[in-house]
Amino acid sequence: MNRMCRLFLIAVSAVTSLSTSAQTGVAISLDDVLKSTLKHHPRVAQALSQQQQAQAKQLQSQGVFDWQVDQNSFVRTGGFFDGAILDQSVSKALPFANAKVSAGYRISDGEFPIYENINNTLAGGETYIKASLSLLKDREIDKNRADIINADFDADIAQEQQKLILNDLLLNATLQYLEWKRVSERKVILEKLLALAETRLEGIEKQVKAGEIAQISITEYQVTLLQRKAELLANKQVLQKHTIGLSMFLRDNEGKPKSLPENAYASYKLAGPLSKHPEKLDLLNTLKAHPQLVKLEQEINQIRAKLQLNENSVLPKLDVSVLLANDIGGRGDRSGTLEGVESYVSVDFSLPIGQRVAKGKAAQTKAKLLEVQAKKQETLESIDIQLNQAFTALTNLTQLRDIREAQANVAERLMKEEQNRFDAGASDLFILNARETNFTRAQMAALNANIELQIQHFVILAGSATLHERVLM
């Protein structure tokens, strides 16, 4: 009777221990990890810096349309003529037709040869305004405008690249957290199983000492005890690895990796946008906005701008400029020729004859355009296929999770029924131990199925490049 009571108490303790899942200690949530990653991880700072560099380059390229002040002076230091001239002007390039406007003032002194008579001004100097533009070559595009277009697209590309970096980084942080959660919870299960084995061994030793069972029972059960110790030790080693890995994403206020306390455990409760189940149709309908596709589209736009610039280089040059000038004051016998408003129109025409270089560049750019367009189509199809496969896997993992949880429930019922049989004297301790081990294995299988399902949830969000949006909401 005493033997049955002792074994009954041991078995009851086993069922209670294995069924208890409450955890105490420092809770670490996924939200903590993701927010810390966004705030402190070096890769976020790198991505932001790259985007700022692109924006700075964008601003720099626009500088060609800033106002500019020029001053030119010409002084003869020897010879028969002693003419000197000072010319100051402000000018601004305009973002169309290679146009440029300028206004200035110039004044001359001394004598100029007849062939430099254009330098002469009245005593008060000359004010002038000038405008120029291109009618053929450089009318639609020129190097300055092409540089601005490329800089604008580079800024857009840097922004999309930042989205890809954030999605990849947040997915890595999530995977690291979920692996740490998996191993942490497995450790709890194995510790309970080991504690149960140690308690049972103490009971067996007392029974052997009392002469109720044979000495060999201790040796047989020590095999089980050592096996559970080895499993727990191996799990602790894996846990240490994942804990260190998680510290790369969970950082302190100074941005340094944060050491987790030994009693830290995963408090996995998703809230807000992260908890929303990804909808297949919604994600597939937003594929055109995927950063990889937007990046390729911007690269295509850059190549088109380059092609337009190549085609522009083979056009004949036809530039027109208009100048209005007005001299101030008087200067003896020259005043009659310089007084009043003067106007000038000049036309500059040139026709390139050898165009093989330009035509070769244009042909090369066209081929590059076809290459990137094909790459974009391939990327679109690849993302579409990967997302469809991911949703199929999500459905299968959901079913597997349900099956594993059902198996765990069945294993728990079998363990409890074996407990009842043991209480009735129809079973022994080793059969009951086998039921408990099977229940533990079923718990672990259910845990793995849940983790894999959660991982797939985030793989889909990252694959559709919407993970960072949900975290930032």
C-alpha positions in Angstrom: 0.0 0.0 0.0 2.8 2.4 0.9 4.5 1.6 -2.4 1.3 2.4 -4.4 0.9 5.7 -2.5 4.4 6.8 -3.2 4.2 6.0 -6.9 0.8 7.6 -7.1 2.2 10.8 -5.7 5.1 10.7 -8.1 2.8 10.2 -11.0 0.4 12.9 -10.0 3.4 15.3 -9.7 4.4 14.3 -13.2 1.1 15.1 -14.8 0.9 18.4 -12.9 4.5 19.4 -13.9 4.1 18.6 -17.6 0.7 20.3 -17.9 1.9 23.6 -16.3 3.1 26.1 -18.8 3.2 29.4 -16.8 6.5 31.3 -17.1 8.1 33.8 -14.8 11.0 36.2 -15.4 11.7 39.0 -17.8 9.3 39.0 -20.7 10.8 39.9 -24.1 8.2 40.6 -26.8 8.7 40.7 -30.5 7.6 44.3 -30.6 10.5 45.1 -28.2 12.9 43.5 -30.6 11.6 45.1 -33.8 11.4 48.6 -32.3 14.9 48.3 -30.9 16.1 47.1 -34.3 14.5 50.1 -36.1 15.9 52.6 -33.6 19.4 51.3 -32.9 20.6 48.8 -35.5 23.6 50.0 -37.6 22.2 48.8 -40.8 19.2 51.2 -40.4 21.7 54.1 -40.0 23.6 52.9 -43.1 20.4 52.8 -45.2 19.4 56.3 -43.9 22.9 57.6 -44.7 22.8 56.2 -48.2 19.4 57.8 -48.8 20.7 61.2 -47.5 23.7 60.9 -49.8 21.3 60.4 -52.8 19.2 63.4 -51.7 22.3 65.5 -51.4 23.4 64.5 -54.9 19.9 65.4 -56.0 20.2 68.9 -54.5 23.7 69.2 -56.0 22.5 68.5 -59.5 19.9 71.2 -59.3 22.7 73.7 -58.6 23.3 74.2 -62.4 20.1 76.4 -62.4 21.3 78.7 -59.5 22.0 82.3 -60.2 25.6 83.0 -61.0 27.7 86.1 -60.7 30.6 86.7 -63.2 33.1 89.4 -63.6 35.6 89.8 -66.5 38.3 92.4 -66.9 40.6 93.2 -69.8 43.5 95.6 -69.5 46.2 96.3 -72.1 49.6 96.7 -70.5 51.6 97.8 -73.5 51.4 98.7 -77.2 49.8 101.7 -79.1 46.3 101.1 -77.7 45.4 101.4 -74.0 41.8 100.2 -74.0 40.5 98.5 -70.8 37.1 97.0 -70.0 35.3 95.7 -66.9 32.2 93.4 -67.3 30.0 92.2 -64.5 26.9 90.1 -65.0 24.4 87.8 -63.3 23.1 84.8 -65.2 20.8 81.8 -64.8 20.3 78.7 -66.8 16.7 77.7 -67.3 15.3 74.1 -67.2 14.1 74.1 -70.8 15.5 74.3 -74.3 19.1 74.8 -72.9 18.0 78.3 -72.3 20.0 80.9 -70.4 19.3 84.5 -69.4 21.7 87.1 -68.1 21.9 90.8 -67.3 25.0 92.8 -66.8 26.9 96.1 -66.9 30.2 96.9 -68.6 32.3 99.9 -68.9 35.4 100.7 -71.0 38.1 103.3 -71.0 40.9 104.2 -73.4 41.3 103.5 -77.0 40.6 100.2 -78.8 41.6 99.1 -82.3 38.8 99.2 -84.9 38.4 95.5 -84.9 37.7 95.7 -81.1 35.3 98.5 -81.4 32.5 96.4 -79.9 34.3 96.9 -76.5 33.7 100.6 -76.5 31.0 102.1 -74.2 29.9 105.6 -73.3 31.3 107.3 -70.2 28.5 105.9 -68.0 29.0 102.3 -69.3 26.5 100.0 -70.8 23.7 97.8 -69.4 22.6 94.8 -71.3 20.3 91.7 -71.1 20.9 88.5 -73.0 18.9 85.4 -73.7 19.8 82.2 -75.6 18.2 78.9 -76.4 18.7 75.8 -78.5 16.3 74.9 -81.3 17.6 71.4 -82.2 20.5 69.8 -80.3 20.0 70.2 -76.5 16.5 71.5 -76.9 14.7 68.5 -75.3 17.6 67.3 -73.1 21.2 68.2 -72.3 23.8 66.9 -69.9 22.7 69.2 -67.0 19.0 68.1 -67.3 20.1 64.5 -67.7 22.1 64.7 -64.5 19.1 66.1 -62.6 16.9 63.3 -64.0 19.5 60.7 -62.9 19.8 62.2 -59.5 16.1 62.3 -59.0 15.8 58.6 -59.9 18.9 57.8 -57.8 17.0 59.3 -54.8 14.0 57.2 -55.6 16.1 54.1 -55.9 17.8 54.8 -52.6 14.4 55.2 -50.9 13.3 51.8 -52.3 16.6 50.2 -51.3 16.0 51.5 -47.8 12.6 49.7 -47.8 14.3 46.4 -48.9 17.0 46.8 -46.2 14.4 47.4 -43.5 12.3 44.4 -44.6 15.3 42.1 -44.7 16.6 43.4 -41.4 13.2 43.1 -39.6 12.7 39.6 -41.0 16.1 38.5 -39.7 15.3 40.0 -36.3 11.9 38.2 -36.3 13.5 34.9 -37.3 16.1 35.2 -34.6 13.5 36.0 -32.1 11.3 33.1 -33.1 14.2 30.7 -33.0 15.2 32.0 -29.6 11.5 31.5 -28.5 11.5 28.0 -29.9 14.6 26.9 -28.0 13.6 28.8 -24.9 10.3 27.0 -24.7 11.9 23.7 -25.5 14.3 24.3 -22.6 11.3 24.7 -20.2 9.8 21.4 -21.4 13.1 19.6 -21.1 13.8 21.0 -17.6 10.4 19.8 -16.4 11.0 16.4 -17.9 14.4 16.2 -16.2 13.0 17.4 -12.9 10.4 14.7 -13.1 13.0 12.0 -13.9 15.1 13.1 -10.9 12.0 13.0 -8.6 11.1 9.6 -9.9 14.6 8.3 -9.4 14.5 9.3 -5.8 11.3 7.4 -5.4 12.7 4.3 -7.1 15.8 4.5 -4.8 13.6 4.5 -1.7 11.6 1.6 -3.0 14.8 -0.4 -3.7 16.1 0.4 -0.2 12.8 -0.8 1.2 13.2 -4.0 -0.8 10.0 -3.4 -2.8 11.7 -3.5 -6.3 15.0 -4.8 -7.7 18.3 -2.9 -7.8 18.3 -3.1 -11.6 15.4 -0.6 -11.7 17.7 2.2 -10.6 20.2 1.4 -13.4 17.4 1.2 -16.0 16.0 4.6 -14.9 19.4 6.2 -14.8 19.6 5.6 -18.6 16.5 7.8 -19.0 17.9 10.4 -16.6 21.2 10.7 -18.4 19.4 10.9 -21.8 17.3 13.8 -20.6 20.3 15.6 -19.1 22.1 15.3 -22.5 19.1 16.7 -24.4 18.8 19.6 -22.0 22.6 20.4 -22.2 22.4 20.3 -26.0 19.4 22.6 -26.0 21.2 25.0 -23.6 24.1 25.3 -26.0 21.8 26.1 -28.9 19.9 28.6 -26.7 23.2 30.4 -25.9 23.8 30.8 -29.6 20.4 32.2 -30.3 20.5 34.5 -27.2 23.8 36.1 -28.5 22.2 36.4 -32.0 19.1 38.1 -30.6 21.3 40.6 -28.7 22.4 42.0 -32.1 18.8 43.2 -32.6 17.7 43.9 -29.1 20.0 46.9 -28.1 20.2 49.4 -25.3 19.7 53.1 -25.5 23.3 53.6 -26.6 22.8 51.2 -29.5 25.0 48.4 -28.0 23.9 44.7 -28.0 21.9 44.0 -24.9 22.6 40.9 -22.8 19.5 39.0 -21.9 19.0 37.8 -18.3 18.9 34.1 -17.7 15.2 34.3 -16.8 14.2 36.0 -20.0 11.4 34.4 -21.9 9.5 35.1 -25.1 6.2 37.0 -24.6 4.8 36.5 -28.1 1.7 38.6 -28.4 1.2 40.3 -31.7 -1.0 43.4 -31.8 -2.0 46.0 -34.4 -1.0 45.6 -38.0 1.5 42.8 -37.3 -1.3 40.5 -36.0 -3.3 40.9 -39.2 -3.3 37.8 -41.3 -1.7 38.5 -44.7 -4.4 38.4 -47.4 -3.2 36.8 -50.7 -5.2 39.0 -53.1 -4.3 42.2 -51.3 -0.6 41.5 -51.5 -0.6 40.2 -55.1 -2.5 43.4 -56.1 0.2 45.6 -54.6 3.1 43.9 -56.4 3.7 46.8 -58.8 4.7 48.9 -55.8 7.2 46.3 -54.6 10.6 48.1 -54.0 12.5 45.7 -56.3 10.1 46.5 -59.2 10.1 50.2 -58.5 13.9 50.2 -58.4 14.0 48.5 -61.8 11.4 50.9 -63.2 13.5 53.8 -62.1 16.6 52.2 -63.7 14.6 51.9 -66.9 13.7 55.6 -66.7 17.4 56.4 -66.2 18.3 54.4 -69.3 15.6 56.1 -71.3 17.0 59.5 -70.3 20.5 58.3 -71.3 19.1 57.0 -74.7 17.5 60.4 -75.2 20.8 62.1 -74.5 22.6 59.7 -76.9 20.0 60.5 -79.7 20.4 64.2 -78.9 24.1 64.1 -79.6 23.6 63.3 -83.3 21.3 66.3 -83.9 22.7 69.4 -85.6 23.3 72.4 -83.4 21.1 75.4 -83.9 21.4 78.0 -81.1 19.9 81.4 -81.1 20.8 84.3 -78.8 19.3 87.8 -78.5 21.2 90.8 -76.9 19.7 94.2 -75.9 22.2 96.9 -74.8 21.9 100.5 -73.8 24.9 102.9 -73.3 24.8 105.6 -70.6 26.4 109.0 -70.8 28.4 110.5 -73.6 31.9 110.4 -75.0 32.7 113.0 -77.6 32.5 111.9 -81.2 31.6 108.3 -80.3 28.4 109.2 -78.6 26.4 109.4 -81.8 27.2 105.8 -82.6 26.7 104.3 -79.2 23.6 106.2 -77.9 20.3 104.4 -77.9 19.2 100.8 -77.5 21.2 98.3 -79.5 19.9 94.8 -80.4 21.8 91.8 -81.7 20.6 88.4 -82.9 23.1 85.6 -83.4 22.6 82.1 -84.8 25.1 79.3 -84.2 24.8 76.3 -86.5 26.9 73.2 -86.8 26.3 69.7 -88.3 28.2 66.6 -87.0 29.4 64.5 -89.9 31.0 61.5 -88.3 28.3 59.9 -86.0 29.5 56.4 -85.4 30.4 56.9 -81.8 27.1 58.5 -81.0 25.1 55.9 -82.9 27.1 53.1 -81.2 26.3 54.5 -77.8 22.6 54.8 -78.7 22.5 51.2 -79.9 24.3 50.0 -76.7 21.8 51.9 -74.6 18.8 50.5 -76.4 20.2 47.0 -75.8 20.6 47.8 -72.1 17.0 49.0 -72.0 15.7 45.7 -73.3 17.9 43.9 -70.8 16.5 45.7 -67.8 13.0 45.5 -69.0 13.3 41.7 -69.3 14.9 41.6 -65.8 11.9 43.5 -64.4 9.5 41.1 -66.0 11.5 38.2 -64.6 11.5 39.8 -61.1 7.8 40.4 -61.2 7.1 36.7 -62.1 9.6 35.5 -59.5 8.0 37.5 -56.7 4.5 36.4 -57.8 5.6 32.7 -57.8 7.4 33.0 -54.5 4.3 34.6 -52.8 2.0 32.0 -54.2 4.3 29.3 -53.0 4.5 31.0 -49.6 0.7 31.2 -49.3 0.5 27.5 -50.2 3.1 26.7 -47.5 1.1 28.9 -45.0 -2.0 26.8 -45.7 -0.1 23.6 -45.3 1.6 24.8 -42.1 -1.7 25.8 -40.6 -3.1 22.4 -41.2 0.1 20.8 -39.8 -0.1 23.0 -36.7 -3.7 21.8 -36.1 -2.6 18.2 -36.5 0.3 18.6 -34.1 -1.8 20.3 -31.5 -4.4 17.5 -31.9 -1.6 14.9 -31.5 -0.4 16.7 -28.3 -4.0 16.6 -26.9 -4.2 12.9 -27.7 -0.8 12.2 -26.1 -2.0 14.1 -23.0 -5.1 12.0 -22.8 -3.2 8.8 -23.2 -0.8 9.9 -20.4 -3.7 10.6 -18.1 -5.4 7.3 -19.0 -2.1 5.5 -18.3 -2.1 7.3 -15.0 -5.5 5.9 -14.2 -4.4 2.4 -15.2 -1.3 2.8 -13.0 -3.5 3.8 -10.1 -5.6 0.7 -10.6 -2.4 -1.4 -10.6 -2.8 -2.3 -14.3 0.4 -0.6 -15.5 3.9 0.1 -14.2 6.1 3.1 -13.8 8.1 2.6 -17.0 5.0 2.4 -19.3 3.8 5.6 -17.6 7.2 7.2 -18.2 7.0 6.3 -21.9 3.6 8.0 -22.1 5.0 11.1 -20.5 7.9 11.1 -22.9 5.6 10.7 -25.9 3.5 13.6 -24.6 6.7 15.8 -24.3 7.7 14.9 -27.8 4.2 15.8 -29.0 4.4 19.1 -27.2 7.7 19.9 -28.9 6.2 19.0 -32.3 3.3 21.3 -31.7 5.7 24.0 -30.6 7.8 23.6 -33.8 4.6 23.6 -36.0 3.5 26.9 -34.3 6.9 28.5 -34.8 7.1 27.5 -38.4 3.6 28.9 -39.0 4.7 32.2 -37.4 7.8 32.3 -39.5 5.9 31.8 -42.7 3.6 34.6 -41.7 6.5 37.0 -41.5 8.2 35.5 -44.6 5.1 36.5 -46.6 5.1 40.1 -45.2 8.8 40.5 -45.9 8.5 38.9 -49.4 5.8 41.4 -50.3 7.9 44.2 -48.8 5.1 45.2 -46.4 6.7 44.1 -43.1 8.4 47.5 -42.4 5.1 49.3 -43.1 3.3 47.2 -40.5 6.0 47.7 -37.9 6.1 51.5 -38.5 2.3 51.8 -38.2 
